[in-house]
Amino acid sequence: MILKSEPEFLALIFLFLQDKVSLLVLLALLPMNMSYKIILLVLSSLIIGNCFRLNCQTKKKTLLFNEYTNGSVLLKNGLKISTQLNYDTSNKTMMYQQNGQEMILLNNNEVDTIYISNRKFIPYNKVYVEFVETKNNNIILINWNLKQKYRGNKGAYGQITQNKVETLNTSYWTHDEYQNQSTEIVDFVRKNEYWFRIGNEQQTCKNEKDLIKIFPEKKNEILQYIKENKVEFNNPSDAIKLIDFCLTSHKS
């Protein structure tokens, strides 16, 4: 069978979309000189692109907040939209809830600021960073990066074992992604980057060693501050205080 008319072609396209007829079969049914070949190539790219986008959306998420929190989206045109928000630190996407469903906030170039509770996020290149202004008027940006660390599974009496026990509840399937209902115990390890400026130069630090490299003349003061204040750099609050101390000392 060779398709010779537009209705036949459109009917088969409809079948393809509904019943996932093979692209190879569709190609075989089209004459080589048929102009629909071009349309088919465009359609194929759209389908492949759409599948890739859906796969990206169903990657395992690592959310910054324990639950979706009241917030607002301020657009560059001045419009402010209130909604429940969360930040996916794995995929670097801002999430919101609409009619009980998780959605990804797109068109980041139109966003000015995201407010979640009393915290502030801004789009920066292709990610969102938390905007922190310290009591000493220093600006620090946090590029959140949370990694899941598997510890084991909780046994019947609360002890942690290495034997995984998982229960499947089909009512917890959403967006083709299973929400894990297992007894798995997972810790979150922070691998944040902290961005700030010294003059016109942007600086990045992930740990105390990076700070000492940025402020070599303040090495002794930094080490003393860490010791006296029992700083744990993996704690974002401690990290912000230490960076704020370094920036303020650098100005004096």
C-alpha angles and dihedrals in degrees: 000000000000122000110235105164137057095237091055091050094047091048091054091047088054090051090049092054093045102039102020096242109192118268088223091058091049091050091051091054094055123084113241093242095047114124090219087078088079091049090049092053090052091047091049092052091049092051093046091046091050092051091050091051092050091049090052090052093053096053113122110278129218106198122204096217126049090235140004108286133204111263145132141241117224112202125206090247089063097256114137121202123194118213143131112279143187135170123236104214093187098057096024092234131136111235131202137177123242121179089342094307128114113242134182118235107233134186094053090176088071094052121095102177139351118212118198112179103309095336129099130216130183132191111252118182103310099338140059119244129194112246113219124183111191128214087259091057094252118146117223126176121206118209098199117218118171121184123196116232117197114223102172137268131299114246128213092277097042098264118137115243135170093238111101117221113186131179123202119219111178092201088072096064111115128168090354090297123115115226104220113247095178130122088248116145114215130179123202116231116200117225096171127166119217118208126195139148133246105191106316095334123097115222128201127199134176100175146004092279091059090053092052089051090052094045104029092158089058096050097116092044091049093050091047092049091050091050097045095045096037091232118199105193091200086066105083092210091055092044092053092049092050094048090046089053091051094048093047092047090049091056094053 
